[in-house]
Amino acid sequence: MSESMRVTIFGSAAGFPTSTRPNTTSIGVWRGADLYLLDAGEGVAREFARRGVSPEALRAIFVSHMHADHTGGLPTLMQWLQLNERKRPLTLCLPGEAVEGFKALLSMHYLPPEWLGFELELEAV
């Protein structure tokens, strides 16, 4: 028997925030208990917490492109995973030109990969 798959919309909006919708795009695909996240817009960590998503459920993040509405929540999500003492390795797939910049962004936010408490594998796609 195959594992069930389901989709969770953690955020959907245009790149222009309004008073009723944040500037966010984040779509989760569940395969059994594993969560694969497509994009990590603003507020995705809050949505994980609000919906009771375990930090260990997240298996990989795929960033489609580097617009802020698709990436603005990445630093807070990394911090949320760290503060919730995630241990499972995490794969983050980014456009190739963004990998070094994302490493610098994490360090700027006092979240260098060696401080996260879990292995973060950055993959250029």
C-alpha positions as CSV (number, residue, x, y, z in Angstrom):
1,M,0.0,0.0,0.0
2,S,1.4,3.4,-0.9
3,E,1.7,6.3,1.5
4,S,-0.9,9.0,1.5
5,M,-0.1,12.4,0.1
6,R,-1.8,15.7,1.0
7,V,-1.2,19.4,0.4
8,T,-1.3,22.1,3.1
9,I,-1.3,25.8,2.1
10,F,0.6,27.6,4.8
11,G,0.5,30.9,2.9
12,S,-0.8,32.2,-0.5
13,A,-0.7,35.7,-1.6
14,A,0.6,38.0,-4.3
15,G,3.9,39.7,-3.7
16,F,2.0,42.7,-2.4
17,P,1.0,42.5,1.3
18,T,-2.4,43.8,2.3
19,S,-4.2,44.4,5.6
20,T,-5.7,41.0,5.4
21,R,-3.0,38.9,3.7
22,P,0.7,38.7,4.4
23,N,3.4,38.7,1.8
24,T,3.8,34.9,1.7
25,T,3.9,31.9,-0.4
26,S,4.4,28.5,1.3
27,I,2.9,25.2,0.2
28,G,3.5,21.9,2.0
29,V,3.3,18.5,0.5
30,W,2.9,15.7,3.0
31,R,4.0,12.2,2.2
32,G,3.0,10.2,5.2
33,A,4.5,12.0,8.2
34,D,7.2,13.8,6.1
35,L,6.6,17.4,5.1
36,Y,8.2,18.9,1.9
37,L,7.9,22.7,1.8
38,L,7.7,24.6,-1.5
39,D,8.9,28.1,-0.7
40,A,9.0,29.7,2.7
41,G,7.3,33.1,2.7
42,E,6.8,35.4,5.7
43,G,5.0,33.7,8.6
44,V,5.6,30.1,7.7
45,A,7.1,29.4,11.1
46,R,4.1,30.9,12.8
47,E,1.8,28.7,10.7
48,F,3.8,25.6,11.6
49,A,3.4,26.5,15.3
50,R,-0.3,27.4,14.9
51,R,-1.1,24.2,13.2
52,G,1.0,22.0,15.5
53,V,3.6,20.9,12.9
54,S,6.5,19.1,14.5
55,P,9.9,20.5,13.7
56,E,11.0,17.0,12.9
57,A,8.3,16.6,10.2
58,L,10.1,18.9,7.8
59,R,12.1,16.8,5.4
60,A,13.2,19.4,2.8
61,I,12.5,22.9,1.5
62,F,12.5,23.8,-2.1
63,V,12.8,27.5,-3.1
64,S,11.4,28.2,-6.5
65,H,13.0,31.6,-6.9
66,M,14.4,34.3,-4.6
67,H,11.5,36.8,-4.5
68,A,10.8,38.0,-0.9
69,D,7.3,36.5,-0.8
70,H,8.9,33.1,-1.5
71,T,11.9,33.4,0.9
72,G,11.1,36.0,3.5
73,G,10.3,33.4,6.2
74,L,13.4,31.3,5.8
75,P,15.5,32.9,8.6
76,T,12.6,32.8,11.1
77,L,11.9,29.2,10.1
78,M,15.5,28.2,10.7
79,Q,15.4,29.9,14.1
80,W,12.1,28.2,15.0
81,L,13.6,24.8,14.1
82,Q,16.7,25.6,16.2
83,L,14.7,26.8,19.2
84,N,12.5,23.7,19.0
85,E,15.7,21.6,19.2
86,R,15.3,19.9,15.8
87,K,17.8,17.1,15.4
88,R,16.9,15.6,12.0
89,P,19.0,16.7,9.0
90,L,17.3,19.2,6.7
91,T,17.8,19.7,2.9
92,L,17.3,23.2,1.5
93,C,17.3,23.4,-2.3
94,L,17.9,26.9,-3.6
95,P,18.7,28.5,-6.9
96,G,22.5,28.1,-7.4
97,E,23.2,31.8,-7.2
98,A,21.5,32.1,-3.8
99,V,23.5,29.4,-1.8
100,E,26.4,31.6,-0.7
101,G,24.1,34.6,0.0
102,F,21.8,32.4,2.1
103,K,24.8,31.2,4.2
104,A,25.8,34.8,4.8
105,L,22.2,35.7,5.7
106,L,22.0,32.9,8.3
107,S,25.3,34.1,9.8
108,M,24.0,37.7,9.8
109,H,21.0,36.5,11.8
110,Y,23.3,34.7,14.3
111,L,22.2,31.3,12.8
112,P,25.3,29.9,11.2
113,P,24.8,26.3,10.2
114,E,27.1,25.0,13.0
115,W,24.9,26.7,15.6
116,L,21.6,25.3,14.4
117,G,21.8,22.0,16.2
118,F,20.8,20.0,13.1
119,E,22.6,19.4,9.8
120,L,21.5,21.8,7.1
121,E,22.4,20.6,3.6
122,L,22.2,23.4,1.0
123,E,21.7,22.1,-2.5
124,A,22.1,24.3,-5.6
125,V,19.3,23.7,-8.1
